[in-house]
Amino acid sequence: MHIAPLTPTFDNPLRPGGLPGWQIRQVTAYIDANLDATLRTASLAATVGLSVSHFTRAFKHSVGVPPRVFVIRRRLAAACAAMLASDAPLTAIAHAHGFCDQSHFTRTFHETIGVAPHAWRCGNSEHCRRKMDQNTIPLENSVISTKLVS
């Protein structure tokens, strides 16, 4: 299975049937600027003045995945960056990156990346690791707390 990069390469010579680099850049910029909005293939095709069917075929030929998959990957990449950069709740991050709710975000994230967003965030975020370290009870305090309980 071929997985297209999150950032299309523009240095490849134009393949017959594909989009020229300027159109890919224009569509990618439009997607990135509107990640929080509903992005329909018709609106993406309109940004470069093509019909939906021609745009969809040419985009997939150029980038390697259909526009819908590309949009999801861009949303997930931006959401990953937001999870690492802030402590915002996953619900807020999901809404800010075009997912209808946290459940949709979690399902899409898990299907694409292979782990749940919270687990990914804790595994990749320095802040989350520091927070976990602060919540662990040192060995000497655990002995004291067991004596208090018994």
Steps between C-alpha positions, in 0.01 A plus 500: 500500500644835398472779756534851362703753695322768699682760295489443126825536312509767234835419345369202301450578135137526396361157435242486222154523653621654826476848644784748454689601814334841526155339516608252766651786703183706460273213610730410791503862618120511476471176701740622769318834531161328538572193712225596744236526227317242293719435197312353207672376187293749300650793693853361456443459126361854479821645650687391187212535253450132415198271495465269798563181302807635318640650820451178699675286237783748447551557874523129574737454208725781627490444877428128522180511705153644441433855622284372790785287639748786453273739694467250786878458516555876506243536779664225701847650450377840619318339794819314599692827497228662713504212749875539545488879522221541754303341781170571326236231546472249216145617434621854429780371278256277312262791431782735404622256236172421327378191685135505600568365850766329711365155414546564127848637568596201716367245252676664203822550698505137615424365151774711340774514764428180692457634855248720678573876503545515878747211498688658209510835679635347821758299310626799301447801724771609741239687705293185542806303612588770755142499626510122542829524688345752741204269564713202595554452869864466603592169663551648847157671491327177394632328814363785711162497323460123549563542872233770516245280325558189715 
